Amino acid sequence: MLNFALVGCGRIAKRHSELLGFNEINGAKLVSVCDNVIDKANKIAEQFKVSSYQEMDEMMKSESIDVVVILTPSGLHAEHVINLSKYGKHIMVEKPMALTIKDTENMIYACDANDVKLFVIKQNRFNVPVVKLREALDAGRFGKLTLGTVRVRWARHQAYYDQDPWRGTWAMDGGVLTNQASHHVDMLEWMMGDVESVFAKMTTALADVETEDTAIVALKFKNGALGIIEATTATRPTNLEGSISILGAHGTVVVGGVAVNEMQTWVFEDEQEGDSSVLEEFSVNPPNVYGFGHQAYYEHVVDCIVNGSANLVDGLQGRKSIELISAIYESAETGKEVFLKFQPKHRRLGQKS
């Protein structure tokens, strides 16, 4: 049984604490929580009868912990991961891994130096229809890839950004690409392969924040395929769509729904046994945009630690996403096509004043 601790008890902590606190993950249990606003920690601690702390170092020294889960604001991820790595306990960190490429590299180095496994939470890779899509890709059913598209059409009203002063800031959060759409950006690159270049446009359409709430990106992949990212939190009145489309010479797959959770199109030239039932069998309806992937992701983490299985989303994978997102911001800031790999010069993301 692995003992898990949460650092940060904000909005996303509800999902993590319920999975661990209600014993929904085999081989894992919640033992303690921490937040610098102690009332937030106390609320979760009382619900699940675990310990609460205001200081993470005090928690690490006082409790028997195997894995610590970082759920703090994005701009603090690097600082917290690097600090906690010295305790030699494995670390999970919510998306985005960090806000700058340099921070991701420092996190990887600190964890490697302390023999700590670093897991970047990308739960949508574990959604049932996404897993089925990846299987088709690995089996070569698409043939030559031609076009990959992700769409995030979600609603985040001003009240969401007003919950905490760090939301929608360059220094601590980033905009829709860094926050809400970071899973989808990661998934597109995971499916389509390495990116050669990006060209982006973004705007702040409705929210009163520093960063963008709406963005479009054109991508060229190294394999010659093209891609599109459409992301916004300015959908009204409610969440509409979180989807990915993969098109190839021999087939097309679309996973849609609100949270890449519904298989909507599954068509291949070489029809195989079971294809006719894919739309029915590989769709699930989660209660919210978090989907069901977190449970599968936690089970993956337990398997990696206990059985030595390969970590599917380690620090290097997390860094890859941040490099791509950084290039997108660089393009939006300069108005130019940006080629990977590059050295950020003009982007504001992650820059503290």
Secondary structure as GFF3:
##gff-version 3
##sequence-region A 1 353
A	DSSP	beta_strand	2	7	.	.	.	ID=ss1
A	DSSP	alpha_helix	13	21	.	.	.	ID=ss2
A	DSSP	beta_strand	28	34	.	.	.	ID=ss3
A	DSSP	alpha_helix	38	48	.	.	.	ID=ss4
A	DSSP	beta_strand	51	53	.	.	.	ID=ss5
A	DSSP	alpha_helix	56	62	.	.	.	ID=ss6
A	DSSP	beta_strand	67	70	.	.	.	ID=ss7
A	DSSP	three_ten_helix	74	76	.	.	.	ID=ss8
A	DSSP	alpha_helix	77	85	.	.	.	ID=ss9
A	DSSP	beta_strand	90	93	.	.	.	ID=ss10
A	DSSP	alpha_helix	101	113	.	.	.	ID=ss11
A	DSSP	beta_strand	118	120	.	.	.	ID=ss12
A	DSSP	three_ten_helix	123	126	.	.	.	ID=ss13
A	DSSP	alpha_helix	128	138	.	.	.	ID=ss14
A	DSSP	beta_strand	145	153	.	.	.	ID=ss15
A	DSSP	alpha_helix	158	162	.	.	.	ID=ss16
A	DSSP	alpha_helix	182	192	.	.	.	ID=ss17
A	DSSP	beta_strand	195	203	.	.	.	ID=ss18
A	DSSP	beta_strand	214	221	.	.	.	ID=ss19
A	DSSP	beta_strand	226	232	.	.	.	ID=ss20
A	DSSP	beta_strand	241	248	.	.	.	ID=ss21
A	DSSP	beta_strand	251	256	.	.	.	ID=ss22
A	DSSP	beta_strand	262	268	.	.	.	ID=ss23
A	DSSP	three_ten_helix	275	277	.	.	.	ID=ss24
A	DSSP	alpha_helix	278	281	.	.	.	ID=ss25
A	DSSP	alpha_helix	293	307	.	.	.	ID=ss26
A	DSSP	alpha_helix	315	334	.	.	.	ID=ss27
A	DSSP	beta_strand	338	339	.	.	.	ID=ss28
###
